[in-house]
């Protein structure tokens, strides 16, 4: 019996799902486009409708495609995947990167209109075209862990942005503070107290002995010479641009709120790290044998990689996260500038880079590699070296997960230790 396949393109939104049904062989519509609510009852109605059409037109196979945008697609995807009514038709579910559908849609027609029906038709036509991407949707345990690790990614970026904003506002208040650096940590307890509890005029009027006493108390008597630190504060005050009382007061109040926000974000990150470590604690994985990665980085990598067998090799894993570089070639011409591609999975790239940064501090092999790459170019030394170290870590991650084997310290570790010392001496 010849197999007949029904193609279903879904344009999923928060409130609705638009459906377009095509015959795979002919490309002709099987039914008029229709829209249903994106909820439990809408999904049940969609499944019943599909089952009726499959039986009526004697289809034996079902293919369903949708774009992976946000989380709106996931509940409906699970409903189709777990449906007993559609199981006899062996449904194949395909998730598309929205870019694949957007570029494909431009080749269908020249219409400038953007409608839900047209978008669903584009998904169906792209599904019918073939050369489909590999779809991997983790189970609910990994989906839960992925929600935690991805939220941590966003929290870390929010924290970084807030710190940059703090430094920017600080320049309006005391422009020379970052140049003089009275304390080693700009956002440390002592520095933050001086910047958020006093205006610039208050610090100018404060006697040197009182300033030194305040520094000693807020620094919990960890400063070797509080008076010398107070002198640096005075030097920063003298070298800074003058600021009016109105602007001084407003900026000081803003800095105080920013510091509270930074502390809150840091506390949330600590809570989230503990929860991620609890989730991953009972999951055996070879990445935990690499000293320096830690449970959070391991969880972030595992949550995004999923089944390592879907990647033929480490180059495909690197391409998945966007740790590959563009090649430009025409005839005998080969471009020397090869920028990193802008796409890829940003969450996996973040945790791989975070792990590389940890290993360059705790692993002699990766430390030596980092410093070799650091000295190869005069531009963007740290960023370039860190990204290349992340690419090296990608090979290790793939090997450990594919072979399910523990990490073994290379025999050249002592030689690497000597190399690190020579490289750091040469650089610094």
C-alpha positions in Angstrom: 0.0 0.0 0.0 1.4 3.4 -1.0 2.0 5.7 2.0 0.2 9.0 2.0 1.5 11.8 4.2 -0.4 14.7 5.6 1.6 17.9 6.2 0.5 20.2 9.0 2.1 23.7 9.4 1.4 25.4 12.7 1.8 29.1 13.4 1.8 29.1 17.2 1.0 32.2 19.3 0.3 32.7 22.9 -3.5 32.7 22.5 -4.1 30.9 19.2 -2.6 28.3 16.7 -3.2 28.6 13.0 -3.2 25.4 11.0 -2.4 24.8 7.3 -2.9 21.2 5.9 -1.2 20.1 2.7 -0.8 16.8 0.9 2.9 16.0 0.8 2.8 14.5 -2.7 0.8 17.2 -4.5 1.2 20.2 -2.3 -2.6 20.9 -2.5 -4.6 22.0 0.5 -6.4 19.2 2.2 -8.7 21.5 4.2 -9.2 25.2 4.6 -6.8 26.9 7.1 -8.3 27.1 10.6 -7.4 28.6 13.9 -7.9 27.2 17.4 -7.1 28.4 20.9 -3.7 27.5 22.2 -4.9 25.7 25.3 -5.8 22.2 26.4 -9.3 22.2 24.8 -7.9 23.7 21.6 -5.2 21.0 21.4 -7.8 18.3 21.9 -10.0 19.7 19.1 -7.0 20.0 16.8 -6.1 16.3 17.4 -9.6 15.2 16.8 -9.8 17.2 13.6 -6.5 15.8 12.3 -7.5 12.3 13.2 -10.8 12.7 11.2 -9.0 14.1 8.2 -6.4 11.4 8.3 -9.0 8.7 8.2 -11.2 10.4 5.7 -8.4 10.9 3.1 -6.8 7.6 4.0 -3.4 9.0 5.1 -1.0 6.7 6.7 1.6 9.2 8.0 1.5 12.6 9.7 4.2 15.3 9.7 3.7 18.4 11.9 6.0 21.5 11.8 6.2 24.6 13.9 8.7 27.3 14.7 10.6 27.2 18.0 9.8 30.7 19.3 9.5 31.3 23.0 7.6 28.6 25.0 4.3 28.8 23.3 4.9 25.8 21.1 6.0 23.3 23.9 2.6 22.3 25.4 1.0 21.7 22.0 4.1 19.8 20.9 3.8 17.5 23.9 0.0 17.1 23.3 0.7 15.9 19.7 3.6 13.7 20.8 1.6 12.0 23.6 -1.7 11.7 21.7 -3.1 8.1 21.5 -5.4 9.2 18.7 -2.5 10.2 16.4 -0.1 7.4 17.4 -1.2 5.0 14.6 -0.1 7.6 12.1 3.5 7.8 13.5 3.5 11.6 13.8 6.8 13.2 13.0 7.3 16.6 14.7 9.8 19.1 13.4 10.9 22.3 15.0 12.2 25.0 12.8 14.6 27.9 13.5 12.4 30.9 12.6 15.2 32.1 10.3 14.8 29.0 8.1 11.1 29.7 7.7 11.5 33.5 7.2 14.0 33.1 4.4 12.1 30.3 2.8 8.8 32.4 2.9 10.5 35.1 0.8 10.9 32.6 -2.1 7.3 31.5 -2.1 5.7 34.7 -3.4 6.3 38.5 -3.5 3.4 39.3 -1.3 4.3 42.0 1.3 1.5 40.8 3.6 2.2 39.0 6.9 -0.8 37.0 8.1 -1.1 33.9 10.4 -2.4 31.9 7.4 0.5 32.8 5.3 2.9 32.0 8.1 1.3 28.6 8.7 1.5 27.9 4.9 5.2 28.8 4.9 5.8 26.3 7.7 3.9 23.6 5.8 5.7 24.3 2.6 9.1 24.3 4.3 8.2 21.0 5.9 7.2 19.5 2.5 10.4 20.8 0.9 12.6 18.4 3.0 16.2 18.7 4.2 14.7 19.1 7.7 16.6 20.0 10.8 17.2 17.4 13.5 14.6 18.0 16.2 15.6 17.4 19.8 13.2 18.2 22.6 14.5 17.1 26.1 12.2 15.4 28.5 10.6 17.3 31.4 13.5 16.8 33.8 15.9 18.4 31.4 13.4 21.0 30.4 13.1 22.0 34.0 16.9 22.1 34.4 17.1 24.1 31.2 14.6 26.7 32.6 16.9 27.1 35.6 20.2 27.4 33.7 18.7 29.7 31.1 17.3 32.0 33.7 20.7 32.1 35.4 22.1 33.2 32.0 19.7 36.1 32.0 20.3 37.0 35.6 24.1 37.1 35.1 23.6 39.4 32.1 21.3 41.6 34.1 23.9 41.8 36.9 26.7 42.7 34.4 24.5 45.4 32.9 23.7 46.9 36.3 27.3 47.0 37.2 28.2 48.8 34.0 25.3 51.3 34.7 26.7 51.9 38.2 30.2 52.7 36.8 28.6 55.0 34.3 26.6 57.0 36.9 29.6 57.1 39.1 31.6 59.1 36.5 29.0 61.9 36.9 29.5 62.0 40.6 33.3 61.4 40.9 34.9 61.2 37.5 38.4 60.3 38.9 37.2 57.6 41.3 37.8 54.7 38.8 41.2 56.2 37.9 42.5 56.6 41.4 40.9 53.4 42.7 40.9 54.1 46.5 39.8 50.5 47.1 40.6 47.4 45.1 36.9 46.6 44.4 34.8 49.4 43.0 31.6 47.6 44.1 33.0 46.3 47.4 31.4 47.1 50.8 33.6 50.0 51.7 33.7 51.6 48.2 29.9 51.2 47.8 29.3 52.7 51.3 31.3 55.8 50.5 29.6 56.3 47.1 26.0 55.6 48.2 25.8 57.0 51.7 27.5 60.3 51.1 27.4 62.9 48.4 30.6 64.3 47.0 30.2 67.4 49.1 29.8 65.3 52.2 33.0 63.5 51.5 34.8 66.8 50.9 33.6 68.2 54.2 34.4 65.0 56.2 37.7 65.3 58.3 40.5 62.9 57.2 40.4 61.1 60.6 36.7 60.6 60.4 37.0 59.3 56.8 39.8 56.9 57.8 37.7 55.7 60.8 34.7 55.1 58.5 36.9 53.1 56.1 38.3 51.0 58.8 34.9 50.2 60.3 33.2 49.4 56.9 36.3 47.4 55.8 36.1 45.4 59.1 39.6 46.4 59.8 41.0 44.6 56.8 42.7 47.6 55.4 46.4 47.8 56.3 46.5 51.6 56.3 43.0 53.2 56.4 44.5 56.6 56.5 46.3 56.0 53.2 43.0 54.9 51.6 41.4 58.0 53.0 44.1 60.1 51.3 43.3 58.3 48.0 39.6 59.2 48.4 40.7 62.8 48.9 42.8 62.7 45.8 39.9 61.3 43.8 37.7 64.2 45.1 40.3 66.8 44.1 40.8 65.4 40.6 37.1 64.9 39.8 35.0 67.4 37.8 32.9 69.6 40.1 29.3 68.6 40.4 26.3 70.7 41.4 24.4 69.7 44.6 21.2 68.9 42.6 23.0 66.4 40.3 25.1 65.1 43.2 22.1 64.2 45.3 20.2 62.6 42.4 23.2 60.5 41.3 23.9 59.4 44.8 20.4 58.3 45.3 20.5 56.4 42.0 23.8 54.7 42.9 22.2 53.6 46.2 19.3 52.0 44.4 21.7 50.4 41.9 23.8 48.9 44.7 20.7 47.4 46.3 19.7 46.0 43.0 23.1 44.5 42.5 23.0 42.9 45.9 19.6 41.5 45.2 20.7 40.0 41.9 23.8 38.5 43.6 21.6 36.9 46.2 19.3 35.5 43.5 22.2 34.0 41.7 23.4 32.3 44.8 20.0 30.8 45.4 19.7 29.7 41.8 23.2 28.2 41.9 22.2 26.1 44.9 19.0 24.9 43.2 20.8 24.0 40.0 23.4 22.1 42.1 20.6 20.2 43.8 19.0 19.3 40.5 22.2 17.9 39.0 23.5 16.2 42.1 21.9 12.9 41.4 22.7 12.8 37.7 26.0 10.9 37.0 28.0 12.6 34.3 31.6 12.5 33.3 31.9 16.3 33.2 31.9 16.5 37.0 35.3 14.8 36.9 36.9 17.9 35.4 38.1 19.9 38.4 37.1 23.5 37.9 33.9 23.2 36.0 31.6 22.9 38.9 28.0 21.8 39.1 26.5 25.0 37.6 28.6 24.9 34.4 28.1 21.1 34.1 24.3 21.5 34.4 24.3 24.4 31.9 26.2 22.3 29.3 24.2 19.1 29.8 20.8 20.9 29.7 21.7 22.4 26.3 23.5 19.5 24.7 21.0 16.8 25.6 21.8 13.6 23.7 25.4 13.9 22.5 24.7 11.2 19.9 22.8 13.7 17.8 26.2 15.4 17.0 28.5 13.4 14.7 31.5 15.1 16.1 32.8 18.1 18.1 32.8 20.3 15.0 29.0 19.9 14.8 28.7 20.6 18.5 30.8 23.8 18.1 28.6 24.9 15.1 25.5 24.3 17.2 26.6 26.8 19.8 28.2 29.2 17.3 31.9 28.6 18.2 32.9 28.5 14.5 34.3 31.1 12.2 33.2 32.3 8.8 35.2 31.3 5.8 35.2 33.5 2.7 36.6 31.9 -0.5 36.3 32.6 -4.2 38.6 30.9 -6.7 42.1 31.1 -5.3 41.2 33.9 -2.9 41.0 33.1 0.8 40.0 35.8 3.3 42.4 36.3 6.2 39.7 37.9 8.4 37.4 35.1 9.8 34.9 36.6 12.3 32.9 34.3 14.5 29.4 33.5 13.2 26.7 35.5 15.0 24.2 32.6 15.4 24.2 29.5 17.5 22.9 28.5 20.9 23.9 31.5 23.2 23.2 29.5 26.4 25.5 26.7 25.6 28.1 29.1 24.3 27.8 31.0 27.6 28.4 28.0 29.8 31.2 26.7 27.6 32.9 30.1 27.9 32.3 30.2 31.6 33.8 26.8 32.0 36.8 27.8 29.9 37.3 30.8 32.2 37.2 28.5 35.2 39.7 26.0 33.7 42.2 28.7 32.7 42.5 29.4 36.4 42.4 25.8 37.8 43.8 23.5 35.1 47.4 23.8 34.0 46.7 22.4 30.5 44.0 25.0 29.8 46.0 27.7 31.5 48.9 27.1 29.2 46.7 27.0 26.2 45.0 30.3 27.2 48.3 32.1 27.6 49.6 30.8 24.3 46.6 32.2 22.5 46.8 35.4 24.6 50.2 36.4 23.3 49.4 35.6 19.6 47.7 38.9 18.8 47.9 42.5 20.0 44.1 43.0 19.7 41.3 41.6 22.0 43.8 39.4 23.8 41.5 38.1 26.6 38.3 37.7 24.5 40.1 35.9 21.7 42.1 33.6 24.0 39.0 32.8 26.1 36.9 31.9 23.1 39.6 29.7 21.7 40.0 28.0 25.1 36.2 27.4 25.0 36.6 25.8 21.6 39.2 23.5 23.1 36.9 22.7 26.0 34.2 21.8 23.4 36.4 19.0 22.2 36.8 17.7 25.7 33.1 17.9 26.5 32.2 16.0 23.3 34.8 13.3 24.1 33.8 12.8 27.7 30.1 12.6 26.9 30.4 10.5 23.7 32.7 7.9 25.4 31.1 8.4 28.9 34.5 8.3 30.5 36.1 10.3 33.3 38.6 13.0 32.7 42.2 12.0 33.0 44.9 14.6 33.7 47.4 14.6 30.8 50.9 13.4 31.4 52.2 16.7 30.2 50.7 18.6 33.1 54.1 19.4 34.7 55.5 20.6 31.4 52.4 22.7 31.0 53.1 24.2 34.5 56.5 25.3 33.4 55.1 26.7 30.1 52.5 28.7 32.0 55.2 30.3 34.1 57.3 31.2 31.1 54.3 32.5 29.1 53.0 34.6 32.0 56.5 36.0 32.6 56.7 36.9 28.9 53.3 38.6 28.8 53.6 40.4 32.1 
